[in-house]
Amino acid sequence: MPINSTSTLQFKATLNDSKPPIWRRFTIPADKTLLDLHDVLQVLFGWEDYHLHEFRIGRKNYGIPDPDEHFEDEILDDSNFTLFQVLEKEGQRFPYLYDFGDGWQIDLVIEKVQESSAKDRKAVCLAGARNGPPEDVGGVYGYEEFLEAIADPAHEMYADLIQWIGGHFDSEEFDIQAINKSLGRIGKPIDYWEVDPNPEAENHFGYKTSWITSGSKKFNKTIQDLPLRRDIVEMLTYIQNNKVVGTATTGNFPLKTVEEMGKHFVDPIKVWFPNGERRYRSELEVDTLYFYHVLAIAGQLLTGGKGRKWRLTELGHRFLAESPAWQYWHLLITFWTQTNWLSVARVNVPEEGISTPFKVLLLFVCQKLSPTYGVSFERFVENLAENSYISWQSLYFSEYKEDLVEQICINPLISFGIFQPDYELRKHKYFSREHLNRITITQLGASVLKAFMESIEKASPA
């Protein structure tokens, strides 16, 4: 059967030189682009899209063109070519290359060509075997050494590699349900931009406090200079003064907007990944801006969406006119009570959101910390996890407790100036990584969290 725009293609993808074989069988509509196929392969093999990639089909190479034309062979933009345009028939084979340093190659073969139905509009994993190798493990031979090391507690690299991988890695694991859930999220924002109006938003969602006009006075300079507050003011001001239309598929800010807006942030945003290998393709990849956008939407400061112009709400205009302390309190209450914390998680968690009892538990644990003495991050996580059995069992049982707590709790609170982090550089065989060693609650953090706890007690029915 010839391949056309209404076809569905069944592929078998095998990681070259993997022994025993690491493979996946999956379907994907033929009207998807090669870039879509790349995104699917990243999910199928558990990678994070940190590096360059390339498809070699016939005599042509497809991937992300190098803006400085460093490559001898021309790289065609894979986002401009659909599968039915570049593929011909059942049985066709071609390679997908990923991470030119590690040198991964996936051999792809079209096993079947069939007509699509209304249910076939997304990629689906049908079968497979074994876990995909971790990012930056050093290619096939590095992966073999990695598996050998983590299987032997006496190995000199055992402790470092177990820490690097998050505490556990099973090379035989293949979770088709988790893979298909992740495939279903491709192209979708982690958090929806549309938020129902809340009449309590102007009153900071019901948590009233005198801290804004009294307790915050000693921290006015800290709050005024806080990058998070300044950047969100910059973001709202930019939208107020410019026409910004959400992208048609997700409603995100267009990359041009991300680049122009981000130039004026305290730490200017660049649209290239830190390693310079490729540009960001979506606002969702720009963690800082995405977090600001989520706060602005959850705080009902912005309205917009798919193909719609982003505008400031009435509350958004008021936000720009209010004092820095008022702005800070509104953003903090928004984060703690209105946002989906999992929207900033990079660790896969089964829930769609986090329970209110867990958020209250975190507030209680943080508010008990002393500004004088820091606490070991590992001890903080252990304490939080031990007390989360009822409020959030996923953390209690998670093998990635530290990564999860750092991503959804600590990093946001660092951006709010509530925690002062202490990092140490840990060197591994193939890389070096900053590890969060200790956290200390700041004077600002202790003051505002105490006010927040008191406001909760006042708002609670007797």
Residue pairs with C-beta under 8 A, 6 or more apart in sequence:
1 7
1 90
1 113
1 114
1 115
2 88
2 89
2 113
3 9
3 30
3 83
3 84
3 87
3 88
3 89
3 110
3 113
4 30
4 84
5 30
5 31
5 82
5 84
6 30
6 31
6 115
6 116
7 29
7 30
7 84
7 113
7 114
7 115
7 116
8 27
8 28
8 29
8 30
8 113
8 114
8 115
8 116
8 120
9 27
9 28
9 29
9 30
9 83
9 87
9 110
9 112
9 113
10 25
10 26
10 27
10 110
10 111
10 112
10 113
10 114
10 126
11 25
11 26
11 27
11 28
11 108
11 109
11 110
11 111
12 23
12 24
12 25
12 108
12 109
12 111
13 23
13 24
13 25
13 26
13 41
13 44
13 45
13 96
13 106
13 107
13 108
14 21
14 22
14 23
14 106
14 107
15 21
15 22
15 23
15 45
15 104
15 105
15 106
15 132
15 133
16 95
16 104
16 105
16 106
16 107
17 105
17 140
18 130
18 140
20 129
20 130
21 129
21 130
22 45
22 129
22 130
22 131
22 132
22 133
23 128
23 129
23 130
24 44
24 45
24 125
24 127
24 128
25 111
25 125
25 126
25 127
25 128
26 40
26 44
26 123
26 124
26 125
26 126
27 120
27 123
27 124
27 126
28 36
28 37
28 40
28 83
28 123
29 83
29 116
29 120
29 121
29 122
29 123
30 82
30 83
30 84
30 87
30 113
30 116
31 82
31 83
31 84
32 82
32 83
32 123
33 78
33 79
33 80
33 81
33 82
33 83
34 55
34 62
34 78
34 79
34 81
34 82
34 83
34 86
35 78
35 79
35 281
36 123
36 186
37 55
37 83
37 96
38 49
38 53
38 55
38 78
38 96
39 49
39 186
39 187
40 123
40 183
40 186
41 47
41 96
41 98
41 106
42 48
42 49
42 98
43 179
43 182
43 183
43 186
44 125
44 128
44 132
44 179
44 183
45 106
45 132
45 133
46 131
46 132
46 134
47 98
47 132
47 135
48 135
48 346
50 99
50 135
50 136
50 273
50 275
50 277
51 98
51 99
51 100
51 101
51 102
51 135
51 275
51 277
51 278
52 63
52 64
52 98
52 99
52 100
52 277
52 278
53 63
53 64
53 96
53 97
53 98
53 99
54 61
54 62
54 63
54 75
54 96
54 97
55 61
55 62
55 63
55 78
55 94
55 95
55 96
55 97
56 62
56 94
56 95
56 97
57 86
57 87
57 94
58 94
60 76
60 86
61 73
61 74
61 75
61 76
62 75
62 76
62 77
62 78
62 81
62 86
63 75
63 76
63 77
63 78
64 75
64 77
64 78
64 278
64 279
65 75
65 76
65 77
66 75
79 281
87 110
89 110
89 113
90 110
90 111
90 112
90 113
91 109
91 110
92 109
92 110
93 107
93 108
93 109
93 110
94 108
95 105
95 106
95 107
95 108
96 105
96 106
96 108
97 103
97 104
97 105
97 106
98 104
98 105
98 106
99 135
99 136
101 139
102 136
102 137
102 138
102 139
102 142
103 139
103 140
104 133
104 139
122 183
122 184
122 186
123 183
123 186
124 180
124 183
125 176
125 179
125 180
125 183
127 176
128 174
128 176
128 179
129 174
130 171
130 172
130 173
130 174
131 169
131 170
131 171
131 172
131 173
131 174
133 143
133 146
134 143
134 146
134 165
134 169
136 430
136 431
137 143
137 146
137 430
138 145
138 146
138 429
138 430
142 430
146 161
147 171
148 155
149 155
149 157
149 158
149 161
150 158
150 161
150 162
150 165
150 169
152 158
157 428
157 429
160 426
160 428
160 429
161 428
161 429
162 168
163 426
163 435
164 428
164 433
166 347
166 399
166 400
166 402
166 403
167 399
167 400
168 399
178 348
182 348
187 249
187 250
188 250
189 250
189 251
189 252
189 284
190 284
190 340
190 342
190 343
190 344
191 294
191 297
191 339
191 340
191 343
193 246
193 251
193 293
193 297
193 304
193 305
194 305
195 297
195 298
195 300
197 300
198 205
198 300
198 338
200 206
201 299
201 300
201 315
202 315
202 318
204 329
204 330
204 333
205 333
205 334
205 337
205 338
206 459
207 333
207 337
207 452
207 455
207 456
207 459
208 455
208 458
208 459
209 215
209 329
209 451
209 452
209 454
209 455
210 451
211 325
211 329
211 447
211 448
211 451
212 323
212 325
212 326
212 329
213 325
215 447
215 448
215 451
216 223
216 325
216 328
216 329
216 447
216 448
218 447
219 325
219 443
219 444
219 447
219 448
220 324
220 325
222 417
222 444
223 229
223 324
223 325
223 328
223 417
223 444
224 324
226 324
226 328
226 416
226 417
227 265
227 266
227 267
227 415
228 292
228 331
228 415
228 416
228 417
229 324
229 327
229 328
229 331
230 265
230 266
231 265
231 266
231 288
231 292
232 292
232 295
232 296
232 327
232 331
233 320
233 327
234 261
234 264
234 265
235 261
235 289
235 292
235 293
235 296
236 296
236 301
236 302
236 312
236 316
236 319
236 320
237 320
238 244
238 257
238 260
238 261
238 264
239 302
239 310
239 311
239 312
240 312
240 317
240 320
242 257
242 260
243 309
244 253
244 254
244 257
244 304
244 309
244 310
245 254
245 307
245 308
245 309
245 310
246 252
246 253
246 304
246 305
246 306
246 307
246 308
246 309
246 310
247 253
247 254
247 306
247 307
248 306
248 307
249 306
250 282
250 284
250 306
251 304
251 305
251 306
251 307
251 308
252 282
252 283
252 284
252 293
253 261
253 283
253 289
253 293
253 310
255 271
255 279
255 280
255 281
255 282
255 283
258 269
258 271
258 280
258 283
258 286
258 289
259 269
259 270
259 271
261 269
261 289
262 268
262 269
262 270
262 271
262 286
262 289
263 269
265 288
267 288
269 286
269 288
269 289
271 279
271 280
271 286
272 278
272 279
272 280
273 279
273 280
280 286
283 289
283 290
283 293
284 290
287 344
290 343
290 344
291 344
291 412
291 415
293 302
294 339
294 340
294 343
294 344
295 331
295 334
295 335
295 339
296 302
296 316
298 334
298 335
298 338
298 339
299 315
299 319
299 330
299 331
299 334
299 338
300 313
300 315
300 316
301 312
301 313
301 315
301 316
301 319
302 310
302 311
302 312
302 313
302 316
303 310
303 311
303 312
303 313
304 310
304 311
312 320
319 326
319 327
319 330
322 330
328 416
328 448
329 448
331 416
332 416
332 448
332 452
333 452
335 412
335 416
336 359
336 363
336 452
337 356
337 359
340 352
340 353
340 354
341 353
341 354
341 359
341 408
341 409
341 412
342 349
342 351
342 352
342 353
342 354
342 408
344 407
344 408
344 411
344 412
345 404
345 407
345 408
346 403
346 407
347 398
347 400
347 403
347 404
347 407
349 394
349 398
349 404
350 394
351 394
354 392
354 408
355 391
355 392
357 390
357 391
357 392
358 388
358 391
358 392
358 395
360 391
360 456
361 384
361 387
361 388
361 391
361 392
362 384
362 409
363 449
363 452
363 453
363 456
364 453
365 380
365 383
365 384
365 387
366 413
366 418
366 441
366 445
366 449
367 446
367 449
367 450
367 452
367 453
369 375
369 440
369 441
369 446
370 441
371 440
371 441
371 442
371 443
371 445
371 446
373 440
374 420
374 422
374 438
374 439
374 440
375 438
375 439
375 440
376 437
376 438
377 402
377 406
377 410
377 436
377 437
377 438
377 439
378 402
380 405
380 439
381 401
381 402
381 405
382 401
384 395
384 405
384 409
385 395
385 396
385 398
385 401
385 405
386 396
388 395
388 396
389 396
395 401
395 404
395 405
398 404
402 436
406 436
410 419
410 421
410 436
410 439
413 419
413 445
414 420
414 421
416 445
417 442
417 444
417 445
418 441
418 442
418 444
418 445
418 448
418 449
419 439
419 440
419 441
419 442
419 445
420 439
420 440
420 441
420 442
421 436
421 438
421 439
422 436
422 437
422 438
422 439
422 440
423 434
423 435
423 436
423 437
424 434
424 435
424 437
425 432
425 433
425 434
425 435
426 432
426 433
426 434
426 435
441 449
